Amino acid sequence: MSNMGDYIKQKREEKKITIKYICNKTAIREQYVNMLEAGEFDSLPSYVHAHGFLEQYCKVVGLDFPNEVKPLFDQECKKATFGKTPEEIAMEQAAVEEAGKRPPYGIFAAVFAVIFLALVGLFIYNSVYKRYAGTPAVSTIPPAATPIEPPVSTPAATPEPAAGVVLPDNGSRAAATDNYTDNGTRTPVTATPPAASVVTPPAPVVTPATTSAPQQPAADNATVRRRAVLTFTDNCWVNFISDNGDKGDFIAEPGQEKVVYFSNYFSIDIGNASAISVNYRDRAFSGLGSYRQPVKGVYFVVDDNGTMTMQRTPPAAVR
C-alpha cells in the first residue's frame, strides 16, 4: 500500500482525468502510470524515471509536486536504496553500524608512530651530542696556495766582437754595437734589434653541424570525433546511443541542450517527437513527429562528404 499512490490516484479521480489522457499528454506508458499510483517504484526503469514521470503526472493533474507530492515520494522512494531488496538494505545498515562500533585503530597507529619517531630522534641527538661534545672545531678553510715563482731568464752570452772591433783602453769589452775604424776613432753604430717572432695562431677548426633530416609528422590515424547538439522545447523522454559508445537515457526539460559525440552515426528514441531539434554544423532537423508522439529508431548518419542525413533504417555498418 502506498500513501503517495493512493493520494495522487484520488486527486486524479476527483478531477475525472483518465489514465489514457495522462499518457497522451506526457507520452508515459500506461503501465508506468499504474505503477506510480500503486507505489511500485522499483518496477520503473530507474529512480530518474520515477521522479520525472511523477513530476509530469502532477503537472497534468494539477498537483503541487514540490510541496504536496514530493515529500510523500521521498518517504517511499529513496535514491540510495532504489531497486534494492529489504535484505540488501538491512545488510548495508548492519555494515555501517558495525563500522561505527570499531575503535579507531588508525588514529592509535598514527599517534604511536609519531611518539616512536620522536624517541628515535631524541636518541640520535643525544648520541651525536655526547660523541662530539668538547671536540675543538676544525677549520675547514683550505690553506692559501703557495705562489709559483716565475722562471728567471738567463741573459744570453755576449758574442765575440767581429773583425775590426777594438776593445777600449780600460780593458773592458766593447759593446757589439760599437764599431772602430783603423785610425782608432769610435763610430757608434745603432744596433738593429732582431725582428720579433710572429707566432701565427693555428686556424680554428670549424666542425660543420650535423644537419639531421627533418622529422616527418606522425600520421593522424585517430578516429573522427563529431558532435551534434540536441535542443528541447518541451518535456521529453530521450534515449540515444552513438557508434563510439556515447549514450544517454534521461528526461529533458524545455530549453535544455545535450551534446552527442559520435564518429559516423547515432540513433535516438524520443517520447515527444515535436519537442526535439538535432543540430549538426549548419543544419537542423526538427518536426520528427506530432505533439507527444513517441518515435523510436531515428538514425542520423554523416556520409563521406560530411553531410548529415536522417533515416529510419540502420546504416549499412550495423545491418
C-alpha positions, 0 to 999 in steps of 0.5 A: 500500500502506498500513501503517495499512490493512493493520494495522487490516484484520488486527486486524479479521480476527483478531477475525472482525468483518465489514465489514457489522457495522462499518457497522451499528454506526457507520452508515459506508458500506461503501465508506468502510470499504474505503477506510480499510483500503486507505489511500485517504484522499483518496477520503473526503469530507474529512480530518474524515471520515477521522479520525472514521470511523477513530476509530469503526472502532477503537472497534468493533474494539477498537483503541487509536486514540490510541496504536496507530492514530493515529500510523500515520494521521498518517504517511499522512494529513496535514491540510495536504496532504489531497486534494492531488496529489504535484505540488501538494505538491512545488510548495508545498515548492519555494515555501517553500524558495525563500522561505527562500533570499531575503535579507531585503530588508525588514529592509535597507529598514527599517534604511536608512530609519531611518539616512536619517531620522536624517541628515535630522534631524541636518541640520535641527538643525544648520541651525536651530542655526547660523541662530539661534545668538547671536540675543538672545531676544525677549520675547514678553510683550505690553506692559501696556495703557495705562489709559483715563482716565475722562471728567471731568464738567463741573459744570453752570452755576449758574442765575440766582437767581429773583425775590426772591433777594438776593445777600449783602453780600460780593458773592458769589452766593447759593446757589439754595437760599437764599431772602430775604424783603423785610425782608432776613432769610435763610430757608434753604430745603432744596433738593429734589434732582431725582428720579433717572432710572429707566432701565427695562431693555428686556424680554428677548426670549424666542425660543420653541424650535423644537419639531421633530416627533418622529422616527418609528422606522425600520421593522424590515424585517430578516429573522427570525433563529431558532435551534434547538439540536441535542443528541447522545447518541451518535456521529453523522454530521450534515449540515444546511443552513438557508434563510439559508445556515447549514450544517454537515457534521461528526461529533458526539460524545455530549453535544455541542450545535450551534446552527442559525440559520435564518429559516423552515426547515432540513433535516438528514441524520443517520447515527444517527437515535436519537442526535439531539434538535432543540430549538426554544423549548419543544419537542423532537423526538427518536426520528427513527429506530432505533439507527444508522439513517441518515435523510436529508431531515428538514425542520423548518419554523416556520409563521406562528404560530411553531410548529415542525413536522417533515416529510419533504417540502420546504416549499412555498418550495423545491418 
